Amino acid sequence: MKEADYTFTGNQNEGQTFHKQNVHQGRFIITHQQRGQRALMDEEVLVEEAQRWKDQCVICANGKREFDHELYQCPHEESQEAKRWMMTVRSKIKYTQYSGCFRCGMPQSICNSWKTQRQCPYRGFLIPTVAMMMYGCHAGQMKQAWRQRLREFNVDADDQEAVIEFLGQKVEGQGMEHNRLVEMVCWLRGIYQEAERGKIESEGTEVK
């Protein structure tokens, strides 16, 4: 059986150190606000993450189950809310011109299937990844941070249409051409890493 903890690669020391007490209420969010407005990966790291986790089930990985299947095919009850969110966003999102591949949302400098008309190799990464981080084992923390982040852009997290429109918008003047969906995946990644470290620290304390 293929098992693994869902942990993004990258610099584990970047940003502020996560402490388990920061999980509660607003302190968790404040930690991330101090990082600044942008938290983009470079193209190489983004490609590595996409190749590693596209069509893999993060929720099952964290549940120590076989995870070599995409979210859409996951039969477990705890993945159904993530699946519904993914299907809604995937069916409705419209990417601003030149903000990314219109099939998967990845920067056009990474995915050129829009030009070759071949099957998009990254369709199983961005939207499913957001869904599984948002509705997975750290759902409470992730949703709280997501809501706060959207508020910074004057987007109501409860307004699904507004959220989907926001995710498809192009980000100007930030290096590689990309959209808000890419930006949010990169930002959520950092929060997820810290939540995982907090979980490990907490489990270590309990063992002692």
C-alpha positions in Angstrom: 0.0 0.0 0.0 1.2 3.5 -0.9 1.2 5.6 2.3 2.7 9.0 3.1 2.1 12.2 5.1 1.0 15.1 2.9 3.9 17.5 3.3 4.9 20.0 0.7 8.5 20.3 -0.2 10.3 23.7 0.0 12.1 25.8 2.6 10.8 24.6 6.0 12.4 27.5 7.8 10.8 30.3 5.8 8.5 32.8 7.6 7.7 32.7 11.2 8.0 29.6 13.4 4.6 28.0 14.1 3.7 27.3 17.7 0.7 25.2 18.6 -0.8 28.0 20.6 -1.1 30.1 17.4 -3.7 27.7 16.1 -6.4 29.1 18.3 -8.5 32.0 17.1 -6.8 35.0 15.5 -3.2 34.3 16.5 -2.9 31.7 13.8 -3.9 34.2 11.1 -1.7 37.0 12.5 1.3 34.7 12.1 0.7 34.5 8.4 -0.2 38.1 7.9 3.3 39.0 9.1 4.7 37.1 6.1 3.6 39.9 3.7 1.3 40.0 0.8 3.0 37.5 -1.5 4.1 33.9 -1.0 4.8 32.6 -4.4 7.0 29.6 -5.2 9.3 29.8 -8.1 8.4 27.9 -11.3 10.7 25.0 -10.6 9.2 24.3 -7.2 5.6 24.8 -8.5 6.3 22.2 -11.2 7.8 19.8 -8.6 4.8 20.1 -6.4 2.4 19.6 -9.3 4.2 16.6 -10.6 4.3 15.1 -7.1 0.7 15.7 -6.1 -1.4 15.9 -9.2 -4.1 13.2 -9.2 -3.1 12.1 -5.6 -5.6 12.2 -2.7 -4.2 14.4 0.1 -7.1 13.5 2.4 -6.3 9.8 2.1 -2.5 10.5 2.5 -3.2 12.1 5.8 -5.5 9.3 6.8 -2.7 6.8 6.2 -4.6 5.1 3.4 -3.9 4.3 -0.2 -3.8 7.7 -1.9 -2.8 6.9 -5.5 -6.1 8.3 -6.9 -7.5 11.7 -7.7 -10.0 13.4 -5.4 -12.8 12.8 -7.9 -12.4 9.1 -7.5 -12.1 9.0 -3.7 -14.8 6.9 -2.1 -14.3 8.0 1.5 -16.9 10.1 3.2 -14.5 12.7 4.6 -13.5 13.7 1.0 -17.0 14.4 -0.3 -17.2 18.0 0.8 -13.8 18.7 -0.9 -15.0 16.9 -4.0 -18.2 19.0 -4.2 -16.2 22.2 -3.9 -13.7 21.1 -6.5 -16.4 20.2 -9.0 -18.2 23.5 -8.5 -15.1 25.6 -9.0 -13.9 23.6 -11.9 -17.2 23.9 -13.7 -17.5 27.7 -13.2 -14.1 29.2 -13.1 -13.0 31.4 -16.0 -9.4 32.5 -16.1 -8.5 36.0 -17.2 -6.7 36.0 -20.6 -3.0 35.3 -20.2 -3.3 34.5 -16.5 -2.8 30.7 -17.1 -3.8 27.6 -18.9 -7.6 27.8 -19.4 -7.8 24.1 -18.5 -5.8 23.7 -15.4 -5.0 27.3 -14.3 -1.2 26.8 -14.2 1.0 29.6 -15.6 1.4 29.4 -19.4 5.1 29.4 -19.0 4.6 26.0 -17.3 1.7 24.4 -19.1 1.4 25.0 -22.8 -1.4 22.5 -23.6 -3.6 25.5 -24.6 -1.1 25.9 -27.5 -0.5 22.3 -28.4 -4.1 21.2 -27.9 -2.8 18.1 -26.1 -4.3 16.8 -22.9 -3.4 19.1 -20.0 -0.9 17.4 -17.7 -1.7 19.5 -14.6 -5.5 19.5 -14.5 -5.5 17.4 -11.3 -3.4 19.8 -9.3 -4.5 23.4 -8.4 -8.2 23.2 -7.8 -8.1 19.8 -6.1 -5.2 20.8 -4.0 -7.1 23.9 -2.6 -10.1 21.7 -2.0 -8.2 19.0 -0.1 -6.2 21.5 2.0 -9.4 23.4 2.8 -11.6 20.4 3.7 -8.9 18.0 5.0 -7.6 17.2 8.4 -6.8 20.9 9.2 -10.1 22.2 7.9 -10.8 24.5 10.9 -7.5 26.3 10.7 -7.4 26.4 6.9 -10.9 27.8 6.5 -10.2 30.5 9.1 -7.1 31.6 7.3 -8.8 31.4 3.9 -11.6 33.6 5.1 -9.2 36.2 6.5 -7.1 36.2 3.3 -10.1 36.7 1.1 -11.3 39.5 3.3 -8.0 41.3 2.5 -9.1 41.4 -1.1 -12.7 42.5 -0.2 -14.0 39.0 -1.1 -16.7 37.4 1.0 -15.7 33.7 1.6 -19.4 32.8 1.8 -20.1 34.3 -1.7 -19.1 31.3 -3.9 -19.5 33.2 -7.1 -17.3 36.0 -6.0 -14.7 33.6 -4.7 -14.6 31.7 -8.1 -14.4 35.0 -10.0 -11.5 36.1 -7.8 -9.5 32.9 -8.3 -9.6 33.4 -12.0 -8.2 36.9 -12.0 -4.8 37.7 -13.3 -2.1 38.9 -10.9 -0.2 41.9 -12.3 3.5 42.7 -11.8 4.5 39.7 -9.8 7.1 37.9 -12.0 5.7 35.0 -13.9 2.2 35.5 -15.3 -0.3 33.8 -13.1 -3.7 34.0 -11.5 -5.1 34.3 -8.0 -5.7 30.5 -7.9 -1.9 29.9 -8.2 -1.2 32.6 -5.7 -3.7 31.1 -3.2 -2.3 27.6 -3.6 1.2 28.9 -2.8 -0.1 30.8 0.2 -2.2 28.0 1.5 0.8 25.7 1.2 2.8 27.7 3.8 -0.1 27.6 6.2 -0.6 23.9 5.7 3.1 23.2 6.4 2.9 25.1 9.6 -0.3 23.3 10.7 1.4 20.0 10.0 4.4 21.1 12.1 2.1 22.1 14.9 0.4 18.7 14.8 3.8 17.0 15.0 4.8 19.2 17.9 1.6 18.5 19.7 1.8 14.7 19.2 5.4 14.9 20.4 4.3 16.7 23.6 1.6 14.1 24.2 4.1 11.2 23.9 6.3 12.8 26.5 
